Amino acid sequence: MTGSAESPATEFPRTIGTVAARELAARGYTRFEHLTAVSAKSLLAIHGVGPKAVRILGEELSERGLAFAEA
């Protein structure tokens, strides 16, 4: 960690939260296409990724014609 307060470079909306964005990026999820390989349930198991973040990401995926992987 560099001590920077900036969010990691992802294409996710800021409304998912800084911790959620950071934790997703730490696991290699930085683009919506990456989220199609993981289930919503698996994302909820990640520290800082709560129901609101998963809902927002699911809506964004849907707008792009994408979806989370099946559980």
PDB file of N, CA, C and O in Angstrom:
ATOM      1  N   MET A   1       0.836  -1.178   0.000  1.00  0.00           N
ATOM      2  CA  MET A   1       0.000   0.000   0.000  1.00  0.00           C
ATOM      3  C   MET A   1       0.880   1.241   0.000  1.00  0.00           C
ATOM      4  O   MET A   1       1.874   1.320   0.722  1.00  0.00           O
ATOM      5  N   THR A   2       0.497   2.198  -0.818  1.00  0.00           N
ATOM      6  CA  THR A   2       1.313   3.394  -0.960  1.00  0.00           C
ATOM      7  C   THR A   2       0.863   4.535  -0.074  1.00  0.00           C
ATOM      8  O   THR A   2       1.543   5.558   0.004  1.00  0.00           O
ATOM      9  N   GLY A   3      -0.285   4.380   0.605  1.00  0.00           N
ATOM     10  CA  GLY A   3      -0.783   5.453   1.438  1.00  0.00           C
ATOM     11  C   GLY A   3      -1.647   6.438   0.680  1.00  0.00           C
ATOM     12  O   GLY A   3      -2.120   7.416   1.258  1.00  0.00           O
ATOM     13  N   SER A   4      -1.860   6.198  -0.603  1.00  0.00           N
ATOM     14  CA  SER A   4      -2.690   7.079  -1.404  1.00  0.00           C
ATOM     15  C   SER A   4      -4.153   6.878  -1.057  1.00  0.00           C
ATOM     16  O   SER A   4      -4.595   5.750  -0.839  1.00  0.00           O
ATOM     17  N   ALA A   5      -4.900   7.960  -1.007  1.00  0.00           N
ATOM     18  CA  ALA A   5      -6.321   7.888  -0.699  1.00  0.00           C
ATOM     19  C   ALA A   5      -7.153   7.695  -1.955  1.00  0.00           C
ATOM     20  O   ALA A   5      -8.375   7.575  -1.868  1.00  0.00           O
ATOM     21  N   GLU A   6      -6.524   7.663  -3.116  1.00  0.00           N
ATOM     22  CA  GLU A   6      -7.259   7.518  -4.363  1.00  0.00           C
ATOM     23  C   GLU A   6      -7.784   6.105  -4.525  1.00  0.00           C
ATOM     24  O   GLU A   6      -7.188   5.142  -4.041  1.00  0.00           O
ATOM     25  N   SER A   7      -8.917   5.998  -5.219  1.00  0.00           N
ATOM     26  CA  SER A   7      -9.484   4.700  -5.527  1.00  0.00           C
ATOM     27  C   SER A   7      -8.655   4.048  -6.624  1.00  0.00           C
ATOM     28  O   SER A   7      -8.036   4.743  -7.430  1.00  0.00           O
ATOM     29  N   PRO A   8      -8.638   2.718  -6.661  1.00  0.00           N
ATOM     30  CA  PRO A   8      -7.915   2.039  -7.730  1.00  0.00           C
ATOM     31  C   PRO A   8      -8.574   2.319  -9.073  1.00  0.00           C
ATOM     32  O   PRO A   8      -9.743   2.700  -9.131  1.00  0.00           O
ATOM     33  N   ALA A   9      -7.831   2.132 -10.132  1.00  0.00           N
ATOM     34  CA  ALA A   9      -8.351   2.377 -11.474  1.00  0.00           C
ATOM     35  C   ALA A   9      -9.290   1.250 -11.888  1.00  0.00           C
ATOM     36  O   ALA A   9      -8.851   0.177 -12.303  1.00  0.00           O
ATOM     37  N   THR A  10     -10.572   1.508 -11.769  1.00  0.00           N
ATOM     38  CA  THR A  10     -11.591   0.575 -12.224  1.00  0.00           C
ATOM     39  C   THR A  10     -12.612   1.360 -13.026  1.00  0.00           C
ATOM     40  O   THR A  10     -12.635   2.590 -12.978  1.00  0.00           O
ATOM     41  N   GLU A  11     -13.452   0.655 -13.759  1.00  0.00           N
ATOM     42  CA  GLU A  11     -14.509   1.344 -14.480  1.00  0.00           C
ATOM     43  C   GLU A  11     -15.817   1.346 -13.684  1.00  0.00           C
ATOM     44  O   GLU A  11     -16.853   1.754 -14.208  1.00  0.00           O
ATOM     45  N   PHE A  12     -15.782   0.902 -12.440  1.00  0.00           N
ATOM     46  CA  PHE A  12     -16.970   0.818 -11.615  1.00  0.00           C
ATOM     47  C   PHE A  12     -17.360   2.202 -11.096  1.00  0.00           C
ATOM     48  O   PHE A  12     -16.498   3.052 -10.874  1.00  0.00           O
ATOM     49  N   PRO A  13     -18.659   2.425 -10.904  1.00  0.00           N
ATOM     50  CA  PRO A  13     -19.086   3.731 -10.388  1.00  0.00           C
ATOM     51  C   PRO A  13     -18.628   3.948  -8.951  1.00  0.00           C
ATOM     52  O   PRO A  13     -18.490   2.997  -8.182  1.00  0.00           O
ATOM     53  N   ARG A  14     -18.399   5.182  -8.607  1.00  0.00           N
ATOM     54  CA  ARG A  14     -17.935   5.518  -7.254  1.00  0.00           C
ATOM     55  C   ARG A  14     -18.950   5.148  -6.190  1.00  0.00           C
ATOM     56  O   ARG A  14     -18.605   4.994  -5.018  1.00  0.00           O
ATOM     57  N   THR A  15     -20.206   5.005  -6.601  1.00  0.00           N
ATOM     58  CA  THR A  15     -21.269   4.725  -5.641  1.00  0.00           C
ATOM     59  C   THR A  15     -21.150   3.345  -4.994  1.00  0.00           C
ATOM     60  O   THR A  15     -21.854   3.061  -4.026  1.00  0.00           O
ATOM     61  N   ILE A  16     -20.269   2.481  -5.513  1.00  0.00           N
ATOM     62  CA  ILE A  16     -20.093   1.181  -4.859  1.00  0.00           C
ATOM     63  C   ILE A  16     -19.240   1.310  -3.607  1.00  0.00           C
ATOM     64  O   ILE A  16     -19.228   0.413  -2.764  1.00  0.00           O
ATOM     65  N   GLY A  17     -18.531   2.419  -3.485  1.00  0.00           N
ATOM     66  CA  GLY A  17     -17.703   2.651  -2.308  1.00  0.00           C
ATOM     67  C   GLY A  17     -16.231   2.394  -2.573  1.00  0.00           C
ATOM     68  O   GLY A  17     -15.863   1.550  -3.390  1.00  0.00           O
ATOM     69  N   THR A  18     -15.410   3.131  -1.873  1.00  0.00           N
ATOM     70  CA  THR A  18     -13.962   3.045  -2.046  1.00  0.00           C
ATOM     71  C   THR A  18     -13.411   1.685  -1.628  1.00  0.00           C
ATOM     72  O   THR A  18     -12.570   1.111  -2.319  1.00  0.00           O
ATOM     73  N   VAL A  19     -13.886   1.175  -0.495  1.00  0.00           N
ATOM     74  CA  VAL A  19     -13.387  -0.112  -0.008  1.00  0.00           C
ATOM     75  C   VAL A  19     -13.770  -1.227  -0.981  1.00  0.00           C
ATOM     76  O   VAL A  19     -12.948  -2.087  -1.298  1.00  0.00           O
ATOM     77  N   ALA A  20     -15.014  -1.211  -1.451  1.00  0.00           N
ATOM     78  CA  ALA A  20     -15.450  -2.233  -2.402  1.00  0.00           C
ATOM     79  C   ALA A  20     -14.604  -2.175  -3.672  1.00  0.00           C
ATOM     80  O   ALA A  20     -14.137  -3.206  -4.156  1.00  0.00           O
ATOM     81  N   ALA A  21     -14.409  -0.979  -4.207  1.00  0.00           N
ATOM     82  CA  ALA A  21     -13.604  -0.837  -5.429  1.00  0.00           C
ATOM     83  C   ALA A  21     -12.179  -1.338  -5.212  1.00  0.00           C
ATOM     84  O   ALA A  21     -11.618  -2.025  -6.065  1.00  0.00           O
ATOM     85  N   ARG A  22     -11.601  -0.990  -4.072  1.00  0.00           N
ATOM     86  CA  ARG A  22     -10.228  -1.408  -3.767  1.00  0.00           C
ATOM     87  C   ARG A  22     -10.131  -2.922  -3.638  1.00  0.00           C
ATOM     88  O   ARG A  22      -9.214  -3.538  -4.181  1.00  0.00           O
ATOM     89  N   GLU A  23     -11.067  -3.516  -2.926  1.00  0.00           N
ATOM     90  CA  GLU A  23     -11.027  -4.967  -2.721  1.00  0.00           C
ATOM     91  C   GLU A  23     -11.288  -5.725  -4.015  1.00  0.00           C
ATOM     92  O   GLU A  23     -10.673  -6.765  -4.251  1.00  0.00           O
ATOM     93  N   LEU A  24     -12.178  -5.230  -4.848  1.00  0.00           N
ATOM     94  CA  LEU A  24     -12.415  -5.873  -6.140  1.00  0.00           C
ATOM     95  C   LEU A  24     -11.155  -5.784  -7.010  1.00  0.00           C
ATOM     96  O   LEU A  24     -10.752  -6.764  -7.636  1.00  0.00           O
ATOM     97  N   ALA A  25     -10.547  -4.608  -7.041  1.00  0.00           N
ATOM     98  CA  ALA A  25      -9.330  -4.430  -7.841  1.00  0.00           C
ATOM     99  C   ALA A  25      -8.203  -5.324  -7.339  1.00  0.00           C
ATOM    100  O   ALA A  25      -7.428  -5.857  -8.133  1.00  0.00           O
ATOM    101  N   ALA A  26      -8.111  -5.489  -6.021  1.00  0.00           N
ATOM    102  CA  ALA A  26      -7.066  -6.340  -5.444  1.00  0.00           C
ATOM    103  C   ALA A  26      -7.212  -7.787  -5.898  1.00  0.00           C
ATOM    104  O   ALA A  26      -6.241  -8.543  -5.916  1.00  0.00           O
ATOM    105  N   ARG A  27      -8.425  -8.163  -6.262  1.00  0.00           N
ATOM    106  CA  ARG A  27      -8.684  -9.527  -6.736  1.00  0.00           C
ATOM    107  C   ARG A  27      -8.713  -9.613  -8.263  1.00  0.00           C
ATOM    108  O   ARG A  27      -9.048 -10.653  -8.829  1.00  0.00           O
ATOM    109  N   GLY A  28      -8.360  -8.515  -8.917  1.00  0.00           N
ATOM    110  CA  GLY A  28      -8.269  -8.510 -10.375  1.00  0.00           C
ATOM    111  C   GLY A  28      -9.544  -8.129 -11.099  1.00  0.00           C
ATOM    112  O   GLY A  28      -9.611  -8.220 -12.324  1.00  0.00           O
ATOM    113  N   TYR A  29     -10.558  -7.701 -10.359  1.00  0.00           N
ATOM    114  CA  TYR A  29     -11.812  -7.274 -10.978  1.00  0.00           C
ATOM    115  C   TYR A  29     -11.774  -5.764 -11.158  1.00  0.00           C
ATOM    116  O   TYR A  29     -12.009  -5.016 -10.209  1.00  0.00           O
ATOM    117  N   THR A  30     -11.482  -5.316 -12.365  1.00  0.00           N
ATOM    118  CA  THR A  30     -11.403  -3.882 -12.626  1.00  0.00           C
ATOM    119  C   THR A  30     -12.328  -3.446 -13.758  1.00  0.00           C
ATOM    120  O   THR A  30     -12.519  -2.250 -13.981  1.00  0.00           O
ATOM    121  N   ARG A  31     -12.900  -4.413 -14.472  1.00  0.00           N
ATOM    122  CA  ARG A  31     -13.797  -4.124 -15.596  1.00  0.00           C
ATOM    123  C   ARG A  31     -15.076  -4.937 -15.430  1.00  0.00           C
ATOM    124  O   ARG A  31     -15.070  -5.996 -14.802  1.00  0.00           O
ATOM    125  N   PHE A  32     -16.155  -4.445 -15.988  1.00  0.00           N
ATOM    126  CA  PHE A  32     -17.424  -5.159 -15.870  1.00  0.00           C
ATOM    127  C   PHE A  32     -17.338  -6.566 -16.438  1.00  0.00           C
ATOM    128  O   PHE A  32     -17.964  -7.484 -15.909  1.00  0.00           O
ATOM    129  N   GLU A  33     -16.571  -6.750 -17.507  1.00  0.00           N
ATOM    130  CA  GLU A  33     -16.425  -8.075 -18.101  1.00  0.00           C
ATOM    131  C   GLU A  33     -15.818  -9.076 -17.114  1.00  0.00           C
ATOM    132  O   GLU A  33     -16.126 -10.267 -17.165  1.00  0.00           O
ATOM    133  N   HIS A  34     -14.972  -8.597 -16.231  1.00  0.00           N
ATOM    134  CA  HIS A  34     -14.355  -9.479 -15.223  1.00  0.00           C
ATOM    135  C   HIS A  34     -15.405 -10.047 -14.279  1.00  0.00           C
ATOM    136  O   HIS A  34     -15.271 -11.175 -13.805  1.00  0.00           O
ATOM    137  N   LEU A  35     -16.453  -9.270 -14.001  1.00  0.00           N
ATOM    138  CA  LEU A  35     -17.469  -9.694 -13.050  1.00  0.00           C
ATOM    139  C   LEU A  35     -18.359 -10.807 -13.586  1.00  0.00           C
ATOM    140  O   LEU A  35     -19.083 -11.440 -12.818  1.00  0.00           O
ATOM    141  N   THR A  36     -18.316 -11.055 -14.889  1.00  0.00           N
ATOM    142  CA  THR A  36     -19.132 -12.128 -15.458  1.00  0.00           C
ATOM    143  C   THR A  36     -18.585 -13.508 -15.093  1.00  0.00           C
ATOM    144  O   THR A  36     -19.248 -14.520 -15.320  1.00  0.00           O
ATOM    145  N   ALA A  37     -17.393 -13.547 -14.534  1.00  0.00           N
ATOM    146  CA  ALA A  37     -16.770 -14.820 -14.151  1.00  0.00           C
ATOM    147  C   ALA A  37     -16.988 -15.144 -12.671  1.00  0.00           C
ATOM    148  O   ALA A  37     -16.498 -16.162 -12.182  1.00  0.00           O
ATOM    149  N   VAL A  38     -17.716 -14.288 -11.962  1.00  0.00           N
ATOM    150  CA  VAL A  38     -17.907 -14.476 -10.523  1.00  0.00           C
ATOM    151  C   VAL A  38     -19.387 -14.288 -10.183  1.00  0.00           C
ATOM    152  O   VAL A  38     -20.081 -13.487 -10.809  1.00  0.00           O
ATOM    153  N   SER A  39     -19.854 -15.026  -9.197  1.00  0.00           N
ATOM    154  CA  SER A  39     -21.260 -14.902  -8.794  1.00  0.00           C
ATOM    155  C   SER A  39     -21.440 -13.741  -7.817  1.00  0.00           C
ATOM    156  O   SER A  39     -20.492 -13.308  -7.161  1.00  0.00           O
ATOM    157  N   ALA A  40     -22.655 -13.257  -7.735  1.00  0.00           N
ATOM    158  CA  ALA A  40     -22.967 -12.202  -6.773  1.00  0.00           C
ATOM    159  C   ALA A  40     -22.702 -12.702  -5.354  1.00  0.00           C
ATOM    160  O   ALA A  40     -22.218 -11.947  -4.512  1.00  0.00           O
ATOM    161  N   LYS A  41     -23.011 -13.952  -5.090  1.00  0.00           N
ATOM    162  CA  LYS A  41     -22.784 -14.531  -3.762  1.00  0.00           C
ATOM    163  C   LYS A  41     -21.298 -14.506  -3.411  1.00  0.00           C
ATOM    164  O   LYS A  41     -20.938 -14.202  -2.274  1.00  0.00           O
ATOM    165  N   SER A  42     -20.443 -14.818  -4.366  1.00  0.00           N
ATOM    166  CA  SER A  42     -18.997 -14.784  -4.133  1.00  0.00           C
ATOM    167  C   SER A  42     -18.514 -13.366  -3.855  1.00  0.00           C
ATOM    168  O   SER A  42     -17.635 -13.157  -3.019  1.00  0.00           O
ATOM    169  N   LEU A  43     -19.086 -12.398  -4.552  1.00  0.00           N
ATOM    170  CA  LEU A  43     -18.695 -11.007  -4.323  1.00  0.00           C
ATOM    171  C   LEU A  43     -19.075 -10.567  -2.915  1.00  0.00           C
ATOM    172  O   LEU A  43     -18.334  -9.824  -2.272  1.00  0.00           O
ATOM    173  N   LEU A  44     -20.222 -11.022  -2.440  1.00  0.00           N
ATOM    174  CA  LEU A  44     -20.669 -10.649  -1.097  1.00  0.00           C
ATOM    175  C   LEU A  44     -19.738 -11.175  -0.013  1.00  0.00           C
ATOM    176  O   LEU A  44     -19.727 -10.652   1.101  1.00  0.00           O
ATOM    177  N   ALA A  45     -18.966 -12.193  -0.325  1.00  0.00           N
ATOM    178  CA  ALA A  45     -18.022 -12.755   0.646  1.00  0.00           C
ATOM    179  C   ALA A  45     -16.748 -11.926   0.765  1.00  0.00           C
ATOM    180  O   ALA A  45     -15.939 -12.163   1.663  1.00  0.00           O
ATOM    181  N   ILE A  46     -16.559 -10.960  -0.125  1.00  0.00           N
ATOM    182  CA  ILE A  46     -15.370 -10.110  -0.114  1.00  0.00           C
ATOM    183  C   ILE A  46     -15.585  -8.963   0.859  1.00  0.00           C
ATOM    184  O   ILE A  46     -16.615  -8.290   0.815  1.00  0.00           O
ATOM    185  N   HIS A  47     -14.617  -8.742   1.733  1.00  0.00           N
ATOM    186  CA  HIS A  47     -14.675  -7.641   2.694  1.00  0.00           C
ATOM    187  C   HIS A  47     -14.954  -6.326   1.972  1.00  0.00           C
ATOM    188  O   HIS A  47     -14.282  -5.993   0.996  1.00  0.00           O
ATOM    189  N   GLY A  48     -15.936  -5.591   2.449  1.00  0.00           N
ATOM    190  CA  GLY A  48     -16.226  -4.277   1.891  1.00  0.00           C
ATOM    191  C   GLY A  48     -17.198  -4.276   0.742  1.00  0.00           C
ATOM    192  O   GLY A  48     -17.630  -3.213   0.295  1.00  0.00           O
ATOM    193  N   VAL A  49     -17.556  -5.458   0.252  1.00  0.00           N
ATOM    194  CA  VAL A  49     -18.508  -5.556  -0.854  1.00  0.00           C
ATOM    195  C   VAL A  49     -19.837  -6.034  -0.270  1.00  0.00           C
ATOM    196  O   VAL A  49     -20.010  -7.211   0.046  1.00  0.00           O
ATOM    197  N   GLY A  50     -20.758  -5.101  -0.138  1.00  0.00           N
ATOM    198  CA  GLY A  50     -22.039  -5.414   0.466  1.00  0.00           C
ATOM    199  C   GLY A  50     -23.159  -5.489  -0.553  1.00  0.00           C
ATOM    200  O   GLY A  50     -22.926  -5.369  -1.756  1.00  0.00           O
ATOM    201  N   PRO A  51     -24.375  -5.687  -0.066  1.00  0.00           N
ATOM    202  CA  PRO A  51     -25.531  -5.806  -0.956  1.00  0.00           C
ATOM    203  C   PRO A  51     -25.735  -4.594  -1.869  1.00  0.00           C
ATOM    204  O   PRO A  51     -26.123  -4.748  -3.027  1.00  0.00           O
ATOM    205  N   LYS A  52     -25.477  -3.399  -1.354  1.00  0.00           N
ATOM    206  CA  LYS A  52     -25.653  -2.201  -2.187  1.00  0.00           C
ATOM    207  C   LYS A  52     -24.678  -2.212  -3.363  1.00  0.00           C
ATOM    208  O   LYS A  52     -25.070  -1.938  -4.497  1.00  0.00           O
ATOM    209  N   ALA A  53     -23.415  -2.525  -3.099  1.00  0.00           N
ATOM    210  CA  ALA A  53     -22.416  -2.567  -4.177  1.00  0.00           C
ATOM    211  C   ALA A  53     -22.781  -3.631  -5.205  1.00  0.00           C
ATOM    212  O   ALA A  53     -22.663  -3.399  -6.408  1.00  0.00           O
ATOM    213  N   VAL A  54     -23.220  -4.789  -4.741  1.00  0.00           N
ATOM    214  CA  VAL A  54     -23.590  -5.875  -5.660  1.00  0.00           C
ATOM    215  C   VAL A  54     -24.816  -5.475  -6.483  1.00  0.00           C
ATOM    216  O   VAL A  54     -24.886  -5.769  -7.676  1.00  0.00           O
ATOM    217  N   ARG A  55     -25.775  -4.808  -5.851  1.00  0.00           N
ATOM    218  CA  ARG A  55     -26.958  -4.341  -6.590  1.00  0.00           C
ATOM    219  C   ARG A  55     -26.558  -3.357  -7.681  1.00  0.00           C
ATOM    220  O   ARG A  55     -26.993  -3.480  -8.826  1.00  0.00           O
ATOM    221  N   ILE A  56     -25.730  -2.385  -7.325  1.00  0.00           N
ATOM    222  CA  ILE A  56     -25.289  -1.376  -8.301  1.00  0.00           C
ATOM    223  C   ILE A  56     -24.522  -2.031  -9.433  1.00  0.00           C
ATOM    224  O   ILE A  56     -24.761  -1.734 -10.604  1.00  0.00           O
ATOM    225  N   LEU A  57     -23.606  -2.914  -9.092  1.00  0.00           N
ATOM    226  CA  LEU A  57     -22.822  -3.592 -10.133  1.00  0.00           C
ATOM    227  C   LEU A  57     -23.719  -4.459 -11.010  1.00  0.00           C
ATOM    228  O   LEU A  57     -23.522  -4.521 -12.223  1.00  0.00           O
ATOM    229  N   GLY A  58     -24.699  -5.126 -10.413  1.00  0.00           N
ATOM    230  CA  GLY A  58     -25.636  -5.941 -11.189  1.00  0.00           C
ATOM    231  C   GLY A  58     -26.438  -5.104 -12.172  1.00  0.00           C
ATOM    232  O   GLY A  58     -26.658  -5.516 -13.311  1.00  0.00           O
ATOM    233  N   GLU A  59     -26.876  -3.924 -11.730  1.00  0.00           N
ATOM    234  CA  GLU A  59     -27.610  -3.014 -12.607  1.00  0.00           C
ATOM    235  C   GLU A  59     -26.732  -2.549 -13.757  1.00  0.00           C
ATOM    236  O   GLU A  59     -27.175  -2.492 -14.903  1.00  0.00           O
ATOM    237  N   GLU A  60     -25.485  -2.218 -13.446  1.00  0.00           N
ATOM    238  CA  GLU A  60     -24.550  -1.771 -14.481  1.00  0.00           C
ATOM    239  C   GLU A  60     -24.266  -2.898 -15.479  1.00  0.00           C
ATOM    240  O   GLU A  60     -24.191  -2.663 -16.685  1.00  0.00           O
ATOM    241  N   LEU A  61     -24.112  -4.110 -14.972  1.00  0.00           N
ATOM    242  CA  LEU A  61     -23.905  -5.256 -15.863  1.00  0.00           C
ATOM    243  C   LEU A  61     -25.098  -5.420 -16.795  1.00  0.00           C
ATOM    244  O   LEU A  61     -24.937  -5.590 -18.004  1.00  0.00           O
ATOM    245  N   SER A  62     -26.284  -5.366 -16.228  1.00  0.00           N
ATOM    246  CA  SER A  62     -27.504  -5.540 -17.001  1.00  0.00           C
ATOM    247  C   SER A  62     -27.618  -4.496 -18.121  1.00  0.00           C
ATOM    248  O   SER A  62     -28.025  -4.818 -19.237  1.00  0.00           O
ATOM    249  N   GLU A  63     -27.260  -3.259 -17.816  1.00  0.00           N
ATOM    250  CA  GLU A  63     -27.296  -2.181 -18.820  1.00  0.00           C
ATOM    251  C   GLU A  63     -26.348  -2.477 -19.979  1.00  0.00           C
ATOM    252  O   GLU A  63     -26.544  -1.984 -21.090  1.00  0.00           O
ATOM    253  N   ARG A  64     -25.337  -3.272 -19.720  1.00  0.00           N
ATOM    254  CA  ARG A  64     -24.345  -3.631 -20.747  1.00  0.00           C
ATOM    255  C   ARG A  64     -24.636  -4.984 -21.388  1.00  0.00           C
ATOM    256  O   ARG A  64     -23.850  -5.473 -22.199  1.00  0.00           O
ATOM    257  N   GLY A  65     -25.754  -5.580 -21.028  1.00  0.00           N
ATOM    258  CA  GLY A  65     -26.105  -6.891 -21.577  1.00  0.00           C
ATOM    259  C   GLY A  65     -25.292  -8.015 -20.965  1.00  0.00           C
ATOM    260  O   GLY A  65     -25.143  -9.072 -21.579  1.00  0.00           O
ATOM    261  N   LEU A  66     -24.760  -7.807 -19.759  1.00  0.00           N
ATOM    262  CA  LEU A  66     -23.928  -8.789 -19.066  1.00  0.00           C
ATOM    263  C   LEU A  66     -24.616  -9.203 -17.765  1.00  0.00           C
ATOM    264  O   LEU A  66     -25.619  -8.612 -17.365  1.00  0.00           O
ATOM    265  N   ALA A  67     -24.067 -10.220 -17.117  1.00  0.00           N
ATOM    266  CA  ALA A  67     -24.597 -10.683 -15.830  1.00  0.00           C
ATOM    267  C   ALA A  67     -23.498 -11.362 -15.036  1.00  0.00           C
ATOM    268  O   ALA A  67     -22.486 -11.798 -15.585  1.00  0.00           O
ATOM    269  N   PHE A  68     -23.719 -11.443 -13.723  1.00  0.00           N
ATOM    270  CA  PHE A  68     -22.814 -12.224 -12.882  1.00  0.00           C
ATOM    271  C   PHE A  68     -22.891 -13.689 -13.292  1.00  0.00           C
ATOM    272  O   PHE A  68     -23.869 -14.117 -13.906  1.00  0.00           O
ATOM    273  N   ALA A  69     -21.870 -14.449 -12.955  1.00  0.00           N
ATOM    274  CA  ALA A  69     -21.891 -15.905 -13.178  1.00  0.00           C
ATOM    275  C   ALA A  69     -22.943 -16.514 -12.258  1.00  0.00           C
ATOM    276  O   ALA A  69     -23.274 -15.946 -11.217  1.00  0.00           O
ATOM    277  N   GLU A  70     -23.454 -17.651 -12.643  1.00  0.00           N
ATOM    278  CA  GLU A  70     -24.407 -18.367 -11.786  1.00  0.00           C
ATOM    279  C   GLU A  70     -23.658 -18.939 -10.599  1.00  0.00           C
ATOM    280  O   GLU A  70     -22.492 -19.319 -10.710  1.00  0.00           O
ATOM    281  N   ALA A  71     -24.331 -18.996  -9.471  1.00  0.00           N
ATOM    282  CA  ALA A  71     -23.706 -19.500  -8.232  1.00  0.00           C
ATOM    283  C   ALA A  71     -23.388 -20.967  -8.302  1.00  0.00           C
ATOM    284  O   ALA A  71     -22.863 -21.531  -7.342  1.00  0.00           O
TER     285      ALA A  71
END
